[in-house]
Amino acid sequence: MSAQEVASSKRGSSALQMGPRKKASSSDPLVSHGRHFGRTVFALCNYPSLLTNGILRLEQMEDTPLEEFSAEERREHGVFEHLLDSYPGLLERLKNGSEEEILHVGELIGKGAAGARGDDTKTLKSAILDWICPKGEAIQPPLHRNSKIDRGFNHELTGSLLCPAGLNWNDPQTKENLRSGEMLVCGDQWPIFLYAHQTYDPEDPWCGLLRSRLLVSAYKHVFTSPSSVDREPKATRSGNARLHGMNSVTVASIAYIATQVRFALTSSSVFSRTDTVTNSETFYHSLLDLLEDTDESKEVDELLVWWNRQVFPTSSAAKRTITANSALSKIRQKRLSLKQSSLTVVSS
């Protein structure tokens, strides 16, 4: 069976869904690359399908422009191209490789991504208990570091953090409905811990979104080092970010950390795409839908600047505020006024 035939057989389901776990025992550099790619570009992905679909789509795009593909296919192809760009020589390896080679490459990348996700899930399960209450205070009643059975809506503290924005955890009926399961929480109902100071404004839902200290602590734990969580940001970097030359935050890495933190707070013990209780896959996708929406680019750009100041304060990405009255600011102002003028002409 050719790579094209393999790809055709997989068209029924998107590659941007978690596939079955497969063993790929190798020290190939693609495993290490997969660890970083999963954390920073796309976490929950069926990589063998991504590669076979991507190769087929490249052939189809000789006759059909990408714009004519579905939104899901365009997103999938964007992830595919990002993967090609991030690993020199990968496209040639895929084009010249057999069906088995393409699947093997996908399994290696997938092994790295799944391994990193599993490692982060394991370490955050314990570490998160150090960040969810004020320093010096004990969690009451106590929560076990190695067991999650008492977390989720079963516990006052984790329940208050997981309560969907817009609901009142202090309302006894709401609390009871969440605990009993009578009120089901979907993946796109975002928990209040995503917001700075756990404060949600329904009139301005962007205000404070994805700017909580809990998220920053978890991000530093995974990307810079566990010891960097309580320290002031410094120019020197260590840990996973340094290993991969990472010096700025990506939107996918924010969504990834938010998904990991949400799972760590729940009572679920195993991260699984079929877990309808945590619905982690829907949650992750819903955040990416917002963060990759071009209509939200202004808010997302501001969010990324804020994040880079927290994690990579010396990087250029953390200093993107344009100086007032500079040539660049004047060019931007002129472009904006021209756009507004053209819109006015069209509407009239």
Secondary structure, 3 states (H helix, E strand, C coil): CCHHHHHHHCCCCCCCCCCCCCCCCCCCHHHHHHHHHHHHCCCCCCHHHHHHHHHHHHHHCCCCCHHHCCHHHHHHHHHHHHHHHHCCCHHHHHHHCCHHHHHHHHHHHHHHHHHHHHHHHHHHHHHHHHCCCCCCCCCCCCCCCCCCCCCHHHCHHHHHHHCECCCCCCCHHHHHHHHHCCCCCCCCCCEHHHEHHHCCCCCCCCCCECCCHHHHHHHHHHHCCHHHCCCCCCCCCCHHHHHCCCCCCCHHHHHHHHHHHHHHHCCCCCCCCCCCCCCHHHHHHHHHHHHCCHHHHHHHHHHHHHHHHHHCCCCHHHCCCCCCCCHHHHHHHHHHHHHHHHHHHHHC
